[in-house]
């Protein structure tokens, strides 16, 4: 039996109830109340910093949310060493069944005697469970037939729900065409009708089981961010701290699902990562941006110094992000040391600066805006700090910077450690583990680099546009932003310059060629319909008349013979 003390954190929105419970439990021997709270911020902070053995919580917390049961599900998976006990009003059978199935350690109705509450908490602390109320619940047993058909209904409804989520994710893509949107709307209606039909065919007693399994599989409540604690290790939650000037970026990272999909037609280096690692790398990039902004403020850098040092600042951000991510997940301690990784980063830094970092647009205006509060100039219009337009564009620039830094980090890993077995198992998706798939992925990236260098980049310079990557709840998408690029246009040489000439010639000739083709096409239509068509019609008419005359003559001969 464990000798460790019974430590508790209490979370409830009723301050009077919390105070009374803390006072009563404080008198019990071997029971220590480490903390209490009434908000999601309090809950996360208490669990991170205090590491209690038991969390005593009301499942109706917070009352303003649609459902707190998904929050308990996330807490159970994020803090497996903390035993969760429910202290609330009476619950229905399906709610109790769902909680017990999820692994909640105990349930105590409000009004339970203190002695019984303490006894139950100690049982939970020693590894047991406490569900006294289930003994009095009239749990309907399932018959053999119901046990046979229940998995079919459950799996079918689960597949329908997954398909609905995929359809709704597809409908959130901003660039979706009207035809595709109409198609997905129809698909959504079909799935909802199938879901309604299956639920109505479900026997009444199985509906209770279905409701119980759905209670804890609803949309998960996002826990508020908090700094990581050194006392905890191996926690699979992702710590996100949105910087004060980049609220939208932090909000999207918090709301972003684990499946951060690439919804663009551009192959990204992030695509090879496991979904959880992909999201974590983006989170680390966002935190690195926040740290850099704070450090630059502390260094009191002047506006005149920023442009000439901007590339060095971004390069240092990439170096810190790569070292953090590689050291956290990828470092094979038996083969590489941090000193060796740092030396590789120093060698590769000029290359990544020349090929990737220098091409990230709007970094200088973003830093000027965030550091010095200067207006953000977009399309020759100045938007002051705090305005809606300035917030939107600064968030867009920051998201593109974070995604490009994450891609650049993966460029380093793919160039030096692409086929290292330990790194592949730690980072890559299962479908990308084979050497053939890794080589194919790298070749696709190499082809896109060349295509971008010799076609896309000159084309965008000529069109005075930048392609920016940004995050949506559905995944990563692109947008086009106008910016003057006349200086870059004058610096183009060789093939990129020739591409602009080809585009200019096409723009100059295409209207004339289109007019000629249209004129020739109209002439051909007239020739085929009015000349050839009429001629064919006359020939056909003559053939029909000849057949008619022949038929009449044959009838006349038959009559004469008769």
C-alpha positions, 0 to 999 in steps of 0.5 A: 500500500502506498505511503505517499500522502493523499493530495487533492485539487478541488475545482468547482464554480461555487466558492462557498461549497469549495471553502466548506469542503476545503475546511472539512477535508483539512481536518482529516488526517492524511489528506492535504488540499493542495489547491482549488479553483473555479476557472479553466485557467485555475484548473490547468495551472493547478494540475501543471504546478502542483501535480496532485494525486486526485482531482475532485471536480464537478462534471458540470464545470464550467457551466457556460460550456455546452458539455464538460464531459469532453473536458474530463476525457481530455484531462484523463488522457493528458494527466494519466497519473492524476485520478479524477473523481466526480463530486456533483449532483445526481447523474443519470445512468447513461452519464454514470456509465460513460464516466466509468467507461472512460476511466473516472475513478469515483463518483460522489453525489453532493450531500455524501457524508464526509466520512464516506467521502474521505473513505472513498478518496482513500480507496481511490488513492490506493488504486481502487475505484468507488462507484457506490451509486451504481449499485442502486441504478437499474442498469438494463441488461442486454439480451443476447440479440442486443449484444449481437446487433449493438456492435453493428449499430455502434460501428455504423454510427461511428463511421457515419460520424467520421464521414460527417466530420470529413465533409464538414472539414471539406466545407470549411475550405475557403477556396472551395468552388460552388460546384464542390460546395453543392456536392459536399452539402448534398453529401452532408444531407445524405449522411445526416439522414442515414444517421437519423434513420439508424438512430431511429432503428436502434432499440430503446435500451441500446439508445441508452448505451449509445448515448453513454458512449457519445457523452465522452466523445463529443467535441473536446473542450480546449484546455487553456494554455500554461507554461510547461512545468519541470515536474511533469514529463511525458505529457502528450498535451501541447503547450500553446502560449499566444503572444499578446500581439498575435492573438489569432495565431495562438487561437488557431493553434489552440483550436487546430485539430491533431490532423493538420492537413495540407490543403494546398497544391504545394508540397510542404516539408511538414507533410512527412511528419506525424500529425502530433509532431506537425502540430508541436513543431508549429507550436514551437515556432509560434513560441519562438516568434514570441520569444524573439519579439520579447528579446528584441524589445529587451535589447531596445533595437532601433527601427534603423537597425532592424532591416539590416539585421532582419535576416540574421534574426530570422536565421537565429529563430530557425536555428533555435527552433531546429535545435529545440525540435531536434533535441526534443524528438530526434537526437539519437543520444548514442550517435550525435551530441548537441555540439555536433548538431549545433555545428551542423546547424552553423554549417547549414545556416547560410544555405537555408538563409539563401534558399528559404529564409530570405524569401519569406515576405513581410518580415520587416514590416511585421517586426516594425509593427510589433516592436515599434507600433508602426502602422502596417502599410498594405496596398499603399494604405497605412493601418495603425496598431490595434485596427482590425485590418492591421491585426488581420494582416499581422496575423497573416504575416506571422502565420506564414513566418511560423509555417515557413520556419517549421518547413525550414526546420524539416529541410535541415532534418531531411537533408542530414537525417532523412534515412536515420531509422531512429528519426524516422520512427520518432517523426515520420508518418507510418506510410513514409517510413520506407526508404522508397517513400522518403526518396519519393518525398524528397524528389517531389520537393526537389522538383517543386523547388526547381519549378518554383525557382524557374517558373512560379517565383518569376511569375509572382514577381512579374504579377507583384504578388506573394503567396502566403501560407496560413492556418485555418481550423481545417488545415493549411491554406494559401492566399495571394497578397499584392506587394510592389516587386519592381526591384526584384523584377529588375534583378532577374537574369537568365531563365527567370528573366526569360519567363517574364518575357514569355508571360509578357508576350503571351499577354500581348499576343493572346488577345489578338490570337484569341480574336483570330481564332474566334474569327476563324472559328466563326468562319468554319461554323458558317462554312460547315452549317451554311455551305457544307450543311446545306449541300449535305441536306440537298444531297440527302433530300435528293436521295430520299426523293429517289427512294420515294419514286422507286417505291412508288414505281414498284407499287405501280408495277405490282398493281399492274401484275395483279 
